[in-house]
Amino acid sequence: MVEPEKTLADRLRAGETVITGWSILPSPALAEAMVRCGYEAVVLDMQHGQHDLGSVRDAIGGVVLAGGHPVGRIPVDDFATASRMLDLGVQAVIAPMINSVADAERFAGFTKYPPTGGRSWGPMRAMELSGMEEPQAYLMSADAETLSLGMIETRAGLDALDDILAVKGLDGVFVGPGDLSIALSQGAKIDPSGAETQDAGRRICEAAKKAGKIAGTFCNTAEDVKAARAMGYTFIAYGVDTVVLKTGASAMLGSVAV
């Protein structure tokens, strides 16, 4: 079980590798169960998943109760929801389609307090879940203890990578290999595990490490996880809740098949 007082930011900045599950079903109990089954973190997906802010709110509490790190992914350009997720207690926010310095600056502006950004004050639930009672203590620690991760998944994002990584308040990047493979092939195919996508992923990880920032990625297979670790990624998503359920159900039924 993960130490509840140790944030995801603490662990990743210390060089630990964290494997996170991925939640697309709006079930707080299922997100909690993923942590109880061994996942150290769970990403609650509002971009392509079925989560809304209410299910994210409830799932955050379940993940924390189980000793895990709650992470949120916002819809494209919905930076106001990033602030709300942080107020509700996520320890990191993933923003899709960060394609430019302007995108990264807007994202950081909603997730960091002044002077770095312009996040509005209202972290009552986050304070409760973190055990902090003093507002001043939360204000002084929040920017360092919550992570803003911009997704690199387009040619524009790749071209602007070094400049994006230089944005103050952006703590790292997160690779979306599916969209990246579509972009790299000019829309011809989806090939997240292909050589061209993996080469781009290696470049992204190297650039993030050079900039002193966190590198995360989504993996579709166990082989992808091994490759990501070898590249140097430390925040690795592997295991969507629907796939986990189907795999488990198939294995159970297969064990009693006649």
Stockholm file with secondary structure:
# STOCKHOLM 1.0

chainA/1-258         MVEPEKTLADRLRAGETVITGWSILPSPALAEAMVRCGYEAVVLDMQHGQHDLGSVRDAIGGVVLAGGHPVGRIPVDDFATASRMLDLGVQAVIAPMINSVADAERFAGFTKYPPTGGRSWGPMRAMELSGMEEPQAYLMSADAETLSLGMIETRAGLDALDDILAVKGLDGVFVGPGDLSIALSQGAKIDPSGAETQDAGRRICEAAKKAGKIAGTFCNTAEDVKAARAMGYTFIAYGVDTVVLKTGASAMLGSVAV
#=GR chainA/1-258 SS CCCTTSCHHHHHHTTCCEEEEEECSCCHHHHHHHHHTTCSEEEEESSSSSCCHHHHHHHHHHHHHTTCEEEEECCTTCHHHHHHHHHHTCSEEEESCCCSHHHHHHHHHHHSCTTTCCCCSCCHHHHHHHTCCCHHHHHHHHHHHSEEEEEECSHHHHHTHHHHHTSTTCCEEEECHHHHHHHHTTTSCCCTTSHHHHHHHHHHHHHHHHTTCEEEEECSSHHHHHHHHHHTCCEEEEEEHHHHHHHHHHHHHHHTCC
#=GC SS_cons         CCCTTSCHHHHHHTTCCEEEEEECSCCHHHHHHHHHTTCSEEEEESSSSSCCHHHHHHHHHHHHHTTCEEEEECCTTCHHHHHHHHHHTCSEEEESCCCSHHHHHHHHHHHSCTTTCCCCSCCHHHHHHHTCCCHHHHHHHHHHHSEEEEEECSHHHHHTHHHHHTSTTCCEEEECHHHHHHHHTTTSCCCTTSHHHHHHHHHHHHHHHHTTCEEEEECSSHHHHHHHHHHTCCEEEEEEHHHHHHHHHHHHHHHTCC
//
